């Protein structure tokens, strides 16, 4: 008959056992997907009317410019249509995202995302990706209306999707930086609207019409290279390499902006 182990033996067995591994959170792609799905579900309900406003605003600019610019100026027409298309992305991804994150920060709602077992980059990328994806329908409608109004070839419409991806990264990244950097939500709203207005003028006005001193500012603004890429395709003068280069630089701008937003989000949680 075997005797039960004594207390020291039990303690020794427990002490000798391998320590339990700390619980691991979801992987970065899974965390981004979860945040993206949640933000898309919310945006579909709460941001639908605002997307409609953004689309109507851009279409209204196309109609206005069609009344004052000759349709025979094909380069100008292509620039106007491309600028109005990217303006939809700026309205939603820059202006509305800055307001949204500014409001979350003011209400201390960012602490909820900070308490989740996800990296700060997952929150920033998920929210930015949701707002960028939300701009695609309005941008497509604007581009189609612009092509019909100005008599441009419809073969370049396909470029709207990669333009929305690249410009969405850049403009949503800047919108996230504005929302996280501003100390009050009112300032985030004002800064987002001013930034969107700057994109309006820098994007819709053709690059050839800018004075010598302001063209540098136009090249530094996020999203203008994406405007130039779409305008070149609509004009029929864009090469695959030139369009790809402009979109890659725009996407790189967005990566840098999102990295800055991730650091600001971590800093906001530490306060």
C-alpha positions in Angstrom: 0.0 0.0 0.0 1.5 3.3 -1.1 1.7 6.2 1.2 0.4 9.7 0.1 3.2 12.2 -0.6 4.1 14.4 2.3 3.6 18.2 2.3 7.2 19.0 1.5 7.0 16.6 -1.5 3.9 18.4 -2.8 5.5 21.8 -2.3 8.6 20.5 -4.1 6.6 19.3 -7.0 4.7 22.6 -7.3 7.9 24.6 -7.1 9.6 22.4 -9.7 6.8 22.8 -12.2 7.2 25.1 -15.1 5.8 28.5 -14.6 2.6 29.4 -16.4 3.1 31.5 -19.5 1.5 35.0 -19.4 -1.7 35.3 -21.4 -1.0 36.5 -24.9 -3.2 39.0 -26.7 -4.3 38.7 -30.3 -1.8 39.1 -33.1 -1.5 42.5 -34.7 -3.5 41.6 -37.9 -6.3 40.1 -35.7 -6.4 43.2 -33.5 -6.5 45.5 -36.5 -9.3 43.4 -38.0 -11.3 43.6 -34.8 -11.0 47.3 -34.5 -11.6 47.8 -38.2 -14.8 45.7 -38.1 -16.1 47.6 -35.0 -15.4 51.0 -36.5 -17.0 50.0 -39.9 -20.1 48.9 -38.1 -20.4 52.1 -36.3 -19.5 54.3 -39.3 -22.1 52.6 -41.4 -24.8 53.8 -39.0 -23.5 57.1 -37.7 -21.4 58.4 -40.7 -23.7 57.6 -43.6 -25.4 61.0 -43.7 -21.9 62.7 -43.4 -20.6 60.7 -46.3 -23.6 61.8 -48.3 -22.7 65.4 -47.5 -19.1 64.9 -48.5 -20.2 63.4 -51.8 -22.7 66.2 -52.5 -20.1 68.8 -51.6 -17.5 67.4 -54.1 -20.1 67.0 -56.8 -21.2 70.5 -56.2 -17.7 71.7 -56.7 -17.5 69.8 -60.0 -20.7 71.5 -61.2 -19.5 74.9 -60.1 -16.1 74.5 -61.9 -17.8 73.1 -65.0 -19.7 76.4 -65.3 -16.6 78.6 -65.1 -13.9 76.4 -66.9 -14.0 75.4 -70.5 -14.4 71.7 -71.0 -11.8 71.9 -73.8 -9.1 72.5 -71.2 -8.6 68.8 -70.6 -5.7 69.1 -68.2 -7.6 71.5 -66.0 -10.7 69.3 -66.2 -8.7 66.2 -65.1 -7.2 68.1 -62.2 -10.6 69.4 -61.0 -12.1 65.9 -61.1 -9.2 64.3 -59.3 -9.1 67.0 -56.7 -12.8 66.8 -56.0 -12.5 63.0 -55.7 -9.7 63.1 -53.2 -11.7 65.8 -51.3 -14.2 63.1 -50.3 -11.3 61.3 -48.6 -10.1 64.5 -46.9 -13.6 65.3 -45.6 -14.1 61.9 -44.0 -10.6 60.6 -43.3 -9.1 63.9 -42.2 -11.9 66.2 -40.9 -14.3 63.6 -39.4 -11.5 61.4 -38.0 -9.9 64.3 -36.3 -13.2 65.2 -34.7 -13.9 61.6 -33.7 -10.6 61.0 -32.0 -10.6 64.4 -30.4 -14.1 63.6 -28.9 -12.9 60.1 -27.7 -9.8 61.7 -26.1 -11.9 64.4 -24.3 -14.3 61.8 -23.0 -11.5 59.5 -21.8 -12.9 56.9 -24.1 -9.4 56.1 -25.4 -8.7 54.4 -22.1 -11.1 51.6 -23.2 -8.9 50.8 -26.2 -5.8 51.2 -24.1 -7.1 48.6 -21.7 -7.5 46.0 -24.4 -4.7 43.5 -25.0 -3.8 45.1 -28.3 -0.9 47.2 -29.5 -1.5 51.0 -29.9 -0.7 50.6 -33.6 -3.7 48.2 -33.9 -6.1 50.9 -32.7 -4.7 53.6 -34.9 -4.5 51.4 -38.0 -8.0 49.9 -37.4 -9.7 53.3 -37.0 -7.8 54.8 -40.0 -8.5 51.8 -42.2 -12.2 52.0 -41.4 -12.5 55.7 -42.3 -10.4 55.2 -45.4 -12.6 52.3 -46.6 -15.7 54.3 -45.8 -14.7 57.0 -48.4 -14.5 54.6 -51.4 -18.2 54.8 -52.5 -18.3 58.6 -52.3 -15.1 58.9 -54.2 -16.3 56.6 -56.9 -19.5 58.5 -57.3 -17.7 61.8 -57.5 -15.2 60.4 -60.1 -18.0 59.0 -62.3 -20.0 62.2 -62.2 -16.9 64.2 -63.0 -16.0 62.0 -66.0 -19.5 62.4 -67.3 -19.7 66.2 -66.8 -16.3 66.9 -68.3 -16.3 64.3 -71.1 -13.2 62.5 -69.8 -12.4 58.9 -70.7 -13.9 56.5 -68.3 -11.0 54.0 -68.5 -9.2 55.7 -65.7 -11.9 55.2 -63.1 -10.2 52.1 -61.8 -7.4 54.2 -60.4 -9.8 55.6 -57.8 -9.5 52.5 -55.7 -5.7 52.7 -55.2 -5.9 56.4 -54.9 -8.4 56.0 -52.0 -6.1 53.5 -50.3 -3.0 55.7 -50.6 -4.7 59.0 -49.9 -6.7 57.4 -47.2 -3.6 56.3 -45.4 -2.0 59.8 -45.6 -5.1 61.8 -44.8 -6.4 59.5 -42.1 -3.0 59.5 -40.5 -2.9 63.2 -40.4 -6.5 63.3 -39.0 -5.5 60.9 -36.3 -2.5 63.0 -35.4 -4.6 66.1 -35.2 -7.2 64.4 -33.0 -4.6 63.1 -30.6 -2.4 66.2 -30.5 -5.0 68.8 -29.9 -5.7 69.4 -26.2 -9.4 70.1 -26.6 -12.0 68.6 -29.0 -13.0 72.0 -30.3 -9.4 72.6 -31.4 -9.4 69.2 -33.1 -12.6 70.2 -35.0 -11.2 73.5 -36.1 -7.8 72.1 -37.1 -9.5 69.3 -39.1 -11.7 71.7 -41.0 -8.8 74.0 -41.8 -6.7 71.1 -43.0 -9.6 69.9 -45.2 -10.0 73.4 -46.6 -6.3 73.4 -47.5 -6.6 70.1 -49.3 -9.6 71.5 -51.2 -7.6 74.5 -52.6 -4.4 72.6 -53.0 -6.1 69.6 -54.7 -8.8 71.1 -56.9 -6.7 74.0 -58.3 -4.4 72.6 -61.1 -0.7 72.5 -60.2 0.2 74.7 -63.2 -2.0 77.5 -61.9 -0.1 77.9 -58.6 2.4 80.7 -58.1 6.1 79.8 -57.8 6.2 80.1 -54.1 3.1 78.0 -53.3 3.8 75.0 -55.5 6.3 73.8 -52.9 3.5 73.9 -50.3 1.3 71.9 -52.6 3.9 69.2 -53.0 4.3 68.9 -49.2 0.6 68.6 -48.5 -0.7 65.0 -47.9 -2.8 63.6 -50.7 -1.8 66.0 -53.5 0.4 63.4 -55.2 -2.6 61.1 -55.2 -4.5 63.9 -56.9 -1.8 64.2 -59.5 -1.8 60.5 -60.1 -5.5 60.3 -60.8 -5.4 63.5 -62.9 -2.7 62.1 -65.0 -4.6 58.9 -65.7 -7.8 60.9 -66.5 -5.9 63.1 -68.8 -4.4 60.1 -70.5 -0.8 61.1 -69.9 0.0 59.0 -66.8 2.4 56.1 -67.1 2.2 53.1 -64.8 5.5 53.9 -63.2 4.7 57.6 -62.6 1.3 56.7 -61.1 2.8 54.0 -58.9 5.6 56.2 -57.7 3.1 59.0 -56.6 0.9 56.6 -54.8 3.8 54.9 -53.0 5.1 58.2 -51.8 1.6 59.1 -50.6 1.3 55.8 -48.8 4.7 56.3 -47.2 3.5 59.7 -46.0 0.6 57.9 -44.4 2.8 55.3 -42.7 4.9 58.0 -41.1 1.7 59.9 -40.0 0.2 56.7 -38.5 3.4 56.0 -36.7 3.3 59.4 -35.1 -0.3 58.9 -34.2 0.6 55.6 -32.5 3.1 57.4 -30.3 0.6 60.1 -29.5 -1.9 57.5 -28.5 0.5 55.8 -26.2 1.4 59.1 -24.7 -2.3 59.9 -24.1 -2.7 56.6 -22.3 0.3 57.3 -20.0 -1.1 60.6 -18.7 
